[in-house]
Amino acid sequence: MEIRRATTVAELIAAQHLYDAPARPTWAERFLAAPGHLMLIAYADGTPAGMISGIEMLHPDKGSEMCLYELSVAAPYRRRGIARALTNALATEARARGCYDMWVGVDTDNAPALALYRATGAEDDGEFAMLTWHFTPGDADAPRDGA
């Protein structure tokens, strides 16, 4: 297995079987151009077997931290240490960038993910709620309930 940082749209498209939905070339271009965005891809036998994406975030009073945005390993390659290697590779990159920490949001009932992250050194910060605003194209000026 080899882990490499994706630097081209073609690499991101070739790994799209690891995403929740097909990659869009325009979004892949924007991802690569966005400061702080990175994707590491694990290759097994020349095939993208797993990926991890991270977003380095900077705040004036905190400095930089890395958000582990998404991790995926293709079913035939699971239970081979790829997820652990990808998580450790992202942590190494975060340290190299001077990040003071790395964090990930995990569903509290996702036992495999919790076990993986704890095994790679993550500590539980307690439960929290994640709230999401869902937007659709063209509704930027539409009023929201309670607004």
C-alpha positions in Angstrom: 0.0 0.0 0.0 1.1 3.5 -0.8 -0.4 6.8 0.5 -0.2 9.9 -1.7 -1.7 13.3 -1.6 -4.1 13.9 -4.5 -3.0 16.8 -6.6 -5.1 16.4 -9.8 -8.7 16.3 -10.7 -8.0 12.9 -12.4 -6.9 11.4 -9.1 -10.0 12.7 -7.3 -12.2 11.3 -10.1 -10.4 7.9 -10.0 -11.2 7.6 -6.3 -14.9 8.6 -6.6 -16.0 5.0 -5.8 -14.8 5.9 -2.2 -17.2 8.9 -1.9 -20.8 9.0 -1.0 -21.7 10.2 -4.6 -19.9 10.7 -7.9 -17.3 13.4 -8.0 -18.0 16.5 -10.1 -15.0 17.8 -12.0 -15.8 21.5 -11.1 -16.0 20.7 -7.4 -12.8 18.6 -7.6 -11.0 21.6 -9.1 -12.3 23.9 -6.4 -11.3 21.4 -3.7 -7.7 21.3 -5.0 -7.6 25.0 -5.3 -8.9 25.7 -1.8 -6.2 26.6 0.7 -6.1 24.0 3.5 -8.0 21.3 1.7 -6.3 18.0 1.2 -7.0 14.4 0.3 -4.7 11.5 0.8 -5.4 8.4 -1.2 -4.2 4.9 -0.3 -3.3 2.8 -3.3 -3.3 -1.0 -3.2 -2.2 -2.8 -6.4 -2.4 0.6 -8.2 -6.0 1.0 -7.3 -7.5 3.7 -5.0 -8.4 1.5 -1.9 -9.1 4.3 0.6 -9.1 8.0 1.1 -9.1 10.6 3.9 -9.9 14.2 3.4 -8.9 17.0 5.8 -9.5 20.7 6.1 -7.0 22.9 7.9 -8.9 25.7 9.6 -7.4 28.9 11.0 -8.9 31.2 13.6 -7.3 34.5 14.9 -7.3 33.4 18.6 -6.6 29.7 18.2 -4.3 29.1 15.3 -4.6 26.1 13.0 -6.4 22.9 13.5 -7.2 20.0 11.2 -10.7 18.6 10.7 -10.8 15.0 9.5 -13.6 15.5 7.1 -14.1 12.1 5.6 -12.6 8.6 5.7 -13.5 5.7 3.4 -12.0 2.3 2.6 -13.4 0.2 -0.2 -15.0 -3.0 1.1 -12.4 -5.5 -0.4 -9.6 -3.6 1.3 -11.1 -3.3 4.8 -9.5 -4.9 7.9 -6.0 -4.4 6.4 -4.9 -1.3 8.4 -5.6 1.2 5.6 -7.9 3.4 7.7 -5.4 3.5 10.5 -2.6 4.3 8.1 -4.7 7.1 6.5 -5.6 8.6 9.8 -2.0 8.6 11.0 -0.9 10.1 7.7 -3.4 13.0 8.1 -2.2 13.5 11.7 1.4 13.6 10.5 0.4 16.2 7.9 -1.5 18.3 10.5 1.6 18.3 12.7 3.8 19.3 9.8 1.4 22.2 9.1 1.7 23.4 12.8 -1.9 22.4 13.7 -2.5 22.4 17.5 -5.0 19.5 17.1 -7.0 17.4 14.8 -10.7 16.5 15.3 -13.5 14.5 13.7 -17.2 14.3 14.2 -18.4 10.8 14.7 -21.9 9.3 15.3 -21.9 7.9 18.8 -23.2 4.6 17.6 -20.5 4.1 15.0 -18.4 1.7 17.0 -15.9 0.8 14.2 -15.1 4.5 13.6 -14.8 5.2 17.3 -12.5 2.3 17.8 -10.3 3.3 14.9 -9.9 6.9 16.1 -9.3 6.0 19.7 -6.7 3.4 18.5 -4.8 6.2 16.6 -4.7 8.5 19.7 -8.0 10.5 19.6 -9.6 11.2 22.9 -13.3 11.6 23.6 -14.3 15.3 24.1 -17.8 14.4 25.2 -21.0 14.4 23.4 -22.1 17.3 21.2 -24.9 18.1 18.8 -24.3 18.8 15.2 -26.8 21.1 13.6 -27.0 21.5 9.8 -28.3 24.2 7.5 -29.4 22.7 4.2 -29.3 25.0 1.2 -30.5 24.4 -2.4 -29.3 26.3 -5.4 -31.2 29.5 -5.9 -32.6 29.9 -2.4 -29.9 32.2 -1.0 -32.3 35.1 -0.6 -35.3 33.0 0.6 -36.4 33.7 4.1 -36.0 31.0 6.7 -38.6 30.1 9.4 -38.0 32.3 12.4 -35.9 34.7 10.4 
